[in-house]
Amino acid sequence: MKFSLERKDAESSARAGMLTTQHGKIETPVFMPVGTVGSVKAVHQRELKEDVEARIILGNTYHLFMRPGTEVLKAAGGLHKFMGWDQPILTDSGGYQVYSLAGSRKIKEEGVTFQSHIDGSKHFFSPEVAVQIQREIGADIIMAFDECTPYPCDYTYAKNSMEMTHRWLKRCVDEMERSQPLYGYEQSLFPIVQGSTYSDLRRQSAETVAAVPANGYAIGGLSVGEPHEDMYKQTELVCSILPRDKPRYLMGVGTPANILECIGQGVDMFDCVMPTRNARHGLLYTWNGVINIKNKKWECDFSALDEQGTTYVDSAYSKAYVRHLFKVGEYLGAQIASIHNLGFYLDVVNQARMRILDGTFATWKEKVVPSLSQRL
C-alpha cells in the first residue's frame, strides 16, 4: 500500500492524495459506503461502481464473523470473491461492537466476551482474534482492536481504556507479524487513536499511535454523541500529530457538513451508515439541504431529486415519483434513495478534492456548508 500527497490547501489543513492498494487506486478525500454484512443495503455492487462510483467499501468484522462466518468466507476465497467486489475493502475490528453491545459484554485485559445479538451465544474477541478474523475476511485495510468509549465518559475510564487500547495495539502488530495474508495480496493494519473528548488524552494517544509504523492511521471514539465542536477540536489536534505522509481515517463520521469540516482539519477517509440508513427512512441529501421525501409538499413536484447537482440515478425519477414509492411501500423507493444519498456523499468528497487541487477549498467550504444541513 502506498499513499502520496498531491496538494495541501493553503488556507486549511485539507489534503488531496492517492491511496494505492492491490485492488485499485483511491483518490482522497474519500467516503466509504458501509457494507456491514457483505452488502451495502439496498444497493447492487454494479450500482456501487457505475452509479455511486465508490472505490472502496467497508465491511463489519463482528457481523461477518457471525454470518456467514469465516469458514464460508475462506472457502469462497475471501470477501472480495464472496460478494463479487473487485475494488478495495476496509474492515473494522469489532471494537465498535464492544461499545454498542454494552449490555451483553465483559471487557478484560485479555479481550472481550460478548453475546451474539442473533442467538445469545457467547464469543470472545481478543486483539489476536480480531486480526485473525480480518485476515480470513481478506480486507485490504484492517483495523486494530480497540475499545470505543461512550460519551459522556469520565476521565479515569477514558484514560484506562485508552491505555488498554495501546496495549492491544501492540498485540495486533505482533499478530500481524506472526501471520500472513491468505489470498495473495497485502493487508495493512491501521492503529486507532482514542481518548474521548479529553485533549491531553487525545494528544498522548496520537503520539503513541504515530510512533507505530503503519500504512495509515484512524481516529476512533468520535461521532458517539459529543457536540460537533468537540469532534472538530479533537480531530484537528490529532491530525496535527499523526504522520503527514500517511492517510488519516475518521471512523463513523458523519453528515456532509461534518465531512467537509473534518476534511478541512486534515482527514482523508470517512465512513458512515447515515446516507443509506436515512435513505431507507426517506431522508435525501442535496446541495440545497435535506429533504424528507415522504412529506406532502413533494407530491406534485416533478423536478429532479437534487436540482443543483445530479440525482446519481436515472433523472426520470422525480421527487413526486420517489415520494409515491415510499408512500406505497415499494422497495424501489429505498433503492433509489440509497443510490442518490451515496452518490451525493461521493460527490461531496469529489468536489472537495477538486477544490483542494485548484486552491479554492476553504472559501468554497464556507459557502456550501450552511446549505447542506438545512431542512427543505
N, C-alpha and C positions, 0 to 999 in steps of 0.2 A: 504494500500500500504506500502511495506517495501523495503528498499534499504540496501544492505550490500556490503561493500568493500572487495574484495578478495585479491587484491595485488596492490601496487603502484610501478611504475617503479623507480629504484634507480637513474637514470640519467636524468629524466624529471618529469613532473607532471602527466604523463599518469596513468590512473587507470583502473582496471578491476573490475567489480562488478556484482551484480544480483539485478534486479528490479522485485519485485513480485506484481502482481495485481490479482484481482479475475478472470480475463480472461486468466491468464497464466504468466509464468516467462520470463523475458527478460534479456539475457546476455548483458552486456555493456563492451566496447562501442558498440553502435547500430546505424544503419541507418534505418530511417523510410520511406518507399515509400509513395509518396503523392497520395492519392485517393480523389481528390478535391471534386467530386460530388457523393461520394459513390462508386467510381470505379477508380482503378489505370489504366490509359489509355492504352488500347490495351492488357491488361493482365488479364486473368481469375483468380478468387480467388484461385482456385485449384493450378494454376501455381505459385501464390504468396507463397503458403505454401510449395508445393512439389519441385519446381524448384528453385525459388528465396530463399526459406526458410526464408521469412520475419516473424518476431514475433510480430510486431506492425506496424500499418499504420496510416497515418494522414488523417483527413477529414477537409473540409473547412467550417467554420460556416456560412460565408456570402453566399456562393454558395448553401449550403444545405438549408439555410433559404429561398432562392429564389426558388429553385427547388430541391426536390419535395415539400418542406415546412414542417414545424414541425408537422402539423396535420397528415400528411401522416406517418411521422416517429413515432409519438406517437401511431397511430393506428397499426403500424407494430410491436410495442414493442421495438422501438429504432433502431439505425443504424446497430448494430450488426446483428439483425434478418432480417432487411430490405435487407441487402446486402449479407447475408449468410456468415458472417465472425465471427468466434468464438474466435479470438485472441484479444489482447488489441488494442484500438483505442485512438489516441490523436486528439483533435480538437484545431485549433487556435481560436482566439476570434473574428475575423473580423477586428482587428486593422490594419493588413497589407492592407486590402482593403481600409481603411481610407487613407492610404498612396497612394495606386495605383489608387484610384478614385479622384485624386486631382482636376480634372476639374469639378466635379459634387457633391462636398460635402462641408458642413459647420461644422466646429468644434467649439463647445462651452463647457463651464464647464459641462452643463447637459449631453452632449453626442454629437453624430454626426448625422446630417441629410444628406442623400445622395440619389442619383437617381440610380435606377436599371440599370445595363448595358444591361438588356434584353428588357425592355419596357419603361424605363424612369420614372417609378412610384417612388414616394418618400417614404422613410423609415427612421426610427430613431433607432439608436443603442445607448444605454447608458451602463454603467458597469452592471447595474442590468439586462437589457435586454439581454446583451451578455451572462451572466451567465444562465439566464432562458432558452435561446435557446440551450445552450450546455447541460443543464440538460435534455431538451427534445430530443436532438440528442442522448445522452446517452454515450458519450465517457468516457473512464476510466480516462483520464487526460484532463483537460480543462484549458485553458489559461486565465489569467486576461486580461481585456480590456485595451489597451494601444494605444498610438499614435507612429507609426514608423516614425521618422523624415527622410527627404530626405538627400542625400549627393550631393553637399556640403550643409551645414546648418550653419547659423551664430550662434554665441554663445548664444545670448539672446533668440532666438527662441528655441534652443536646451534645454536651462535651463528651460524656461517656460513650454515647452512640457513635459520635464521630471518630473517637479513638479506636473503637472496635471495628468500624468500617476500614480504618487504616490497617489494622492488623489483618483483617480479612483480605484486603488488597494484596498484602504480601503473600498470603496463601494462594490467591488467584494467580499471581505472577509465577509462583513456584509450580502450580499445577499446569499452567501454560507451557512452562519449560519442560516438564516431565512428559507431557502428552503431545500428540501430533494431530494435524488435520486429517480427517477421514476421507475426503472426497477429491483430493488432488489440487486444492487451491488454498492460499494463505487465509488465515483468520487473525484479526487484530483485536487485542484487548484494550478497551478504553477504561481507565480508572475514573472514579466518580468523586467529586468534591461535595462534602456535606457541611453541616454546621448551623442549620436552621437560619434564623434571621440575625444571628449574632456576628457582628463584623470581625471581632477578634478570632472567633472560631472559623469563620469562612477564610480568613487570611491564613490561619495556621493550616487548615485543610488544603487550601490551594497550594501552599508552599510544599507541603508533604507530598501531595499528588504530583505536582510538577517535577519533583525530584525523581519520580519513577519513569524510566524510559518507556515511551508508548507512542503509537502512531496517531493518537488523538486523545482528547480528554472531555469528560462530561461534567455537567453541573446538575446535581440532583437536589431533591428536597425543597424545591420552589414550586410555585403554582399549586400549593396544597391548602390555600385559603388565606394566605397572607395578603396584605394590601399590595397593590401593584407597585407603589413607590418602594416598598421593601424589596420586592423582586428585582426592580431595576437597580437599586442601590447595591445589592449583593452580587448581581450579575456583573455590574461594572467593576466592582472590586476584584472579583475572581478573574475576570478577563484581563485585568491589568497585571496579573501574576502568572497565569498559565503561559506556556511557551508560545511565542508569536508565530512560529513556523509550523504549528500543528492545528488541526481543526478543533473547534470547541462546540460541544453539543449541549444545548439546554433542554433537559428532558421534560416532556409533558406540557410545553408552552406553545400555543395558547390561542388567544384571539388574534385576528390580523393586526390590530393595533399593538398588542403585546409583542408580536413577532418583529414588527418594524422598529419598535423602541429598542428591543434587545439586539437586533442587527446593528443598530447604532452604538450599542455597548461593546460590540466585537464578537457576537455569536455567529457561528457558521451553519449550524444544523439544528433543526427543530422537528418535533413530532407532537401530535395531539389528536385525541378522538373527537374533538369538537366539530370539525366540519362534517363528519359522517353521522355522528350521534345527533347533532342538531338538525341535520338534513332530514333524518327519519321522523323528526317532530315538526317539520315544515318551516324551519328557520333557514333562510337563504342569505348568504353574504354577497354583497355587491360593493362596487366602488362608491356608491351613494349612501350606503348604510345597510342595516339588517332588515330583512323582510320576513314577516310571518305570513307565509303564502296561504294559510288557511283563513285569513281574515276576509270578510265580505268585500272589502274595498277593492280586492283584486278580481272579483267575479267576472267583470266585463272588461278587464284590462288585457288587451291582446298584444301588448308590447313584449319585447324580449325580457328575459329574467334579469339581465343586467344591461340597461340601456347605454351606460357609459363605456362598458367594456365588451365582453363577449359572453355567450352563455356556456361555452365549453362543451355544449351538446348541440344537437340539431336546432337551428334557430327557429324552426317551426313550432317549438314548444314555448308557448306564451305563458305569461303569469296566469291567465284565466284557465288555460288547459291544465297546468300543473296543480292549480287550486282544485279544479274538478277532480283530478286523480286522487288527491288527498281526501276530499270530502266523500268519495265513494269507496275509499279503502283499497284502491288499486295499487299493487306493489310497484308499478312503473313510476308512480309519483316519488317514492323514496329513492328509486334508482336514479331518476333524472336529477333530483335534488342533491344526491350524494356526489354524482359526477360534477355537477355545477360547483358545489362548495369546494371539492378537492381541486378542481380546475382553477377556481378563484384563488385558493391558497397558493397554488403553484405560480399563478400569475403575479401574486403579491411579491413572492421572493424573486421571481424572474425580473419584475420591474425594478425591484430594489437593486439587484445585481447590475442591471443596465445603468441605473443612476449612479452607482458607485463607480462604474467604469468610465462614465462620461463626466464625473466630478460634480454632480448636482444632487447627491443623495440627501444631504442634511436639509436643504431648502425644500426639496420635494416631500420628504417625510413630514415636515412640519405642516405642509399644505394638506396632505391627504389623510393624516391620522384622525383629525376631528370628524371627518365624514364617515370613517369606517365603522364607528361604534354607535352612530345614531340610529334609532328605530324609525323606519319609514311607515 
